[in-house]
Every structure is written in structure tokens, then in C-alpha cells.
Amino acid sequence: MIIESNVGALHGNLLIALGTSIVSGEYPAGQVLTLDGVSAQHGMSRSVAREAIRVLESMGMVESRRRVGITIQPADKGMSLIPG
């Protein structure tokens, strides 16, 4: 059980970090990231990074495609991280 909750916390922390970077413009629309790059930059496993990317993709903030990478979507396509 401890491992599962730790993975959930890692996933949540990465999700917040990536989402904040996208919303703030640190990752501009059109920038392409790689799963390896995201996991290395944040010191997380690929599986944790993959799950965070899936959530961001479901929110419309990124688009993930094989052999292309993870493309940051324009702000008008994505949802805000802050409910309002």
C-alpha cells in the first residue's frame, strides 16, 4: 500500500509541475517534449511520467503521438488547472 500511495503522490506532483509549466508559458505551444526528457528532468520513472502525460492529454493541454513526442497545445485548446 505504501508504494501505491507514493506513486500517486509522485504522479500528482509531476502533473502539477508540468501543468503549471504549460500554463505559465515555460513550455510554449508547439514545443515537443519526450517522455524520456520529462522523466529525467523531474527525476521520475517513465511510467509515472506517462500517467501524468495521459491526464494532461485528456485535459487537452498536450498531444502525444508515437515517433513525434508530446506536443504542447495552444492555450485555447487546453483547460485551466484552476477551476473557475
MOFENVEN-V800198 format. One line per field, one symbol per residue. burial: b if it has 9 or more other ideal C-beta (glycine too) atoms within 8 Angstrom, else e. A space follows every 50 residues. Layout:
burial=???
//
This chain:
burial=eeeeeebeebbeebbbbbbbbbbeeebeeeebbebeebbeebebebebbb bbbbbbbebebbebeeeebbbbbeeeebeeeeee
//
